[in-house]
């Protein structure tokens, strides 16, 4: 953060703080939010964490989860509460998203709020709506950026097991358990510090990766055996899931998490795409290897973006029409996908 002195002054006295993260939060979004919340509470701030939607059950173990205000389609109370909190906030932290459109109905509320806004994120092409930014696209995770912000504030002594556990969960998942190509020496340094402060790598990994419902495992088996398609000429794999298929397997929020990575694990595949029907829209997840930018493809054709090798998108077309659109644009990228 460039103006760290002014930021320190902003945090020097207790304030009403709101922390918001993106729609359908993952472990980095929720972990960085809860870790920051626990840190700020140690300085006497009144802190509320708001999510624009629900999130997977396998993240509900995180310390502080019970205090999260999660918006829900069939219950107007959380949004009313969130609206009131945003209106009263003196400082609003926006974590793990680069554009206010990622938080749906909360976007305009935060844009128009009188509070001082702070962006902490590592996605490409951020919207410049915040007074303070801790932004670095080279960082593997927003959780890592929270750690570095605490370090820059000179307050590492406030790190405890609760904060470290939340931040480690975000760092671990956004690096793919430290195997993605965004894993630098710095990520291991941060992980080491978080373990020193009380994060337990085994317990955190077990909670996130090894706690599945029977329905989720059966959905995974169905996708791999029946829905995985490989296009050798484009070094691409794709999977589609309809509303009917999701209902058949009792899919819950988070049950499709990680499915797209299976396609990328196939020898010779450089891009993997998962498309599934969310009723109101089709959600797309893109993953790639090497220099091929799924961020560029997602931004150009599917109202999305993210990182070079990991991005998301959406489509208002039907599932079949969205697939046809993807297949129609693949020839444009054939040369890039065929490069070594």
N, C-alpha and C positions, 0 to 999 in steps of 0.2 A: 504494500500500500504506500503510495507516494507521500501522502500528507498524514503520516502516522502520528505526528505531534498533535494535530488538530483532532484526529480521531481519538487519541487518548483523552483529550480534554472533553470530548463528547461523552465518553464513558466514565468520566471522573465522579459524577454524582448519580445516585439511583434514578432510574427513569422507567417509564412504561414502555416495554419492548415487545414487539411482535416479530416472530420468525416465520416466514412462509417458504415452502418449497413446492416443487412441481406436482402436477397431476399424476396420480398413480405412483407415489414415491417408491423408490427402490432403497436399498440399504444405505447407499451413500447419501441420498436426499434426507432420509429420516435420521440416520446416524449423525450426520453433520449438524442437523437441526437440534437434536436432543443433546448432543455434546456441547454445542454453543450455548444452549439454554442453561445447562447445568453450570457451565463456566460463568455466565453472566449473573446467575442467581447468587453465586459466591460473593459478588461485589454489591449485592443488595438490590439489584434490578428486579422489577416485576416482569416476568417473562411468560409469554404465551406462544405456543407452537401451533400453527394452523396448516392443514393440508387441504388441497382443493377436492380431495376424494378419499376413499378408503385406501387401504394398502394391504399387502399379504399378511396372513396370520403368522408366517414364519419370521416376521419382524416384530411381533407384538411383545416379545420378551425384553426388548430394549428398555433400560432404565429411563423412566419418565414417560413411557408410552401412554400410561393411563391418563395423563394430563392433556394429550393432544386433542385439539378441536378439529375433527375430520368431517368435512362436508359430505352430505349424503343426498342422493336424488329424492328419496322418499321421506325425508325429514327436514323441514325448513329451519328447525331450531339451531343446528350448528352454524348455518350460514348467517343467521341473525346475530348469533353470538360473535362470530368472526367479524361481521360488519361493525359491530359496536367496539370490538377490541382495536380494529384498524383505525377507527375514527378517533379513539382516545390515545393511540400510540404516539410516543414522542420519537421513537426510533423504530424503523422497520428494516429487518434483515431479509434479503431475498437470496435464497441458497439453492445452488445446483440447477439453475435455469438462466438462460441468457436473454429471454424475451418475455415480457409480461403476458403475452398471449398464451404462454405455457401454463398459466394458473387460472384460465377460464374467467369466470365471473369476478374473481378477485382482482384481476388485472387492472381494470379501470378504477376500482376502489383504492388500490394502492397508488396508482398514478396520480389520483386526485387528492390523496391524503396529504395533510400538512406535515407529517412526520419526516424526519431526516431519513433518507433511504441509503441502505448499504447493500451493494451487490458482492456476493462471494461465489465465484463460479469458475469453471474451467472449460466451458463449451465455446465453440467458435462464434465470431460475429455477434458480440453482445449488444443489446439495446442500451443506449447511454441514458438511462433514466435516474441513476443514483448519484448522490453527491460523493460517496466514498466507494471505491472498488478494490477488492482483493481478487483480481482476475488474472489467471495464468493458464492458457490452453496447454502448456507443457506439463502441468500438474496432472497426475493420474486421477485425482479425486478431489472433491470439494472438502471432504474430511481432512485431507492433507493440508489444504489451504487454511482451514480453521486452526489446525495445529500451528502452522507457520504464523498466523495472525497472533495467536496467543504468545508465541515466541517473540514476535516483533514488539508486542506490548510489554515484554519483560515480565510476564506473569506465568511462566512455566511452573512455578511453585504451587499454583492453584490446580494443576492437573491431578486428578485422583482416579480411582478405579472406575467410577461411573463415567466420567468424561472420556477416559482412555478407551473404555469398552465400546462406547458409541462411535468414536472416531475410528477405531480399529476396524469395526464392522464395515464402515464405508470404504476405507482404504483397501481392505481385503477383497471386497466384491468388485470394486471398480478396476482393480488390477487383475481380476480373474484368478484370485489366490496367487498373485505375484507372478503370473505367467504371460500376461498380455504385453504387447510391445510398448505400452506406455509406462512400464515398470523401470524406473531408473534407480541409480544408487540412492537417491534421495528418499524414495519410497521405503527402502529397507531401513534407512536411518530413522525415519519417522515411526515405522513399525516397532523398531527396537525401543524407542523412547516410550511409546504407548504401552508396550509389554512391561517395561520397567515401572510404569506408573500403575500397573494392575490389570491391564487387559490380558485375558486368557485366550490365546489363539485356538486351542483345542475346543473349548466350550463355545466360542463364537462361531467357529466353522461348523460345529455339530448343530447348533441352533439354526443356522441359515441353510446349510447344504444337506444335512442328514436328518431333517425332520419333515417328512413328507406325509401327506394324506394318501390313502389307498387310491382315491380318485385321481390325484395328480399323477401317480405312477402309471396308472392305467391309461390316462390321457397321453402321457409320454410314449408309452408302448404303441398306442394307436397311431400317433403321428409318425413315428419312425417306421412302422410296418406298412402303413396304408397311405400316408399323405406326403411323404418325402419324394420330391421329383428332382432329378439331376439333369442338367442340360450341358453335356460335355463340350459342345461347341462354344459355349459362353463361360465355361468353368464356373457355373452357377448352380446352386441348389435352392429350391423354394418349397414352402409348406403353406397350406391354406387350411383354415378352420372356420366352418360356418357356425351360426348361432345354434343350429340343430345339433351339430356335433359337440359343441361346448356343453349344451344342456344334457346330452346323452351321458357325458362323463362327469356331470355335476361340477363343472369347472368353477372355481372361485378366483377372486382377484389374486394374481401372482402365480397361478398354475401354469401359465404359458411362459413364465420367466425362464430364460436359459434355453428354450427349445431351439431358437435360431442358431445357437452355437454348435448344435449337433451337425447341421448342414456344413458348417465351415470346417468340421473335423474330417470330412471326407477327402481323401487324397485327390489332388488336382483341382479342388474347388477353391475359388478365390473370393466368391461372394455368396452369402446365404441370406435369404429373405423369408420372414415369417409374416403372413397376413391372416388376421382374424377379425371376425365380425363383432363389433361392440354395440350393435343395434343402431346407434346414432351415427356411426362412422366405421370405416375399416381402419384398423390400426396396423401399421407396418413397422417391422424391426429389421434393420439392415446390419450385416457384419461383413467385414472384408479383411483380406490379408495384404501385406505389402503396401505398395503405393496407391492402390486403387481407392479412390475417395467415394465412399457411399454417402458422405455428407453432401457432396456436390449433386449426386443423383437425387437424394431425398429432397434437397432444397429446390431443385429445378422442376421436379415432377410431382412431388407428394407432400408439399407444404410442411416440410420437416427440416431436419438438420441435426447437428450434434458434434460428433468427432469424425475425423477422417475415416477411421475403421469401425466406428460404431455409431449409428444414427437411427432416428425414428422418423416416421411419417404418418400421414393420414389421408384418407380419401373419402369423399362423399358419394362415390360411385358404389354400385353393388360389388360384392366380393368377386364375382365372375368378371365384371367389367374392369375392376382394379387389376386383376391378374392379366387380362388382355392388354391393359395399358403398360404394365411392367414388361410383358413379352414384346410389346411393340417398340419399346425404347431400348431394349437390350442391343440391337444391332449398332446403335450409336456408340456403345461402349465396348464392342467386340474386340477392337484392336487393343485397348487398354487391358481388358480382361485376359487377353492372350499373351501379354508381355510377361516375361520371366521376372 
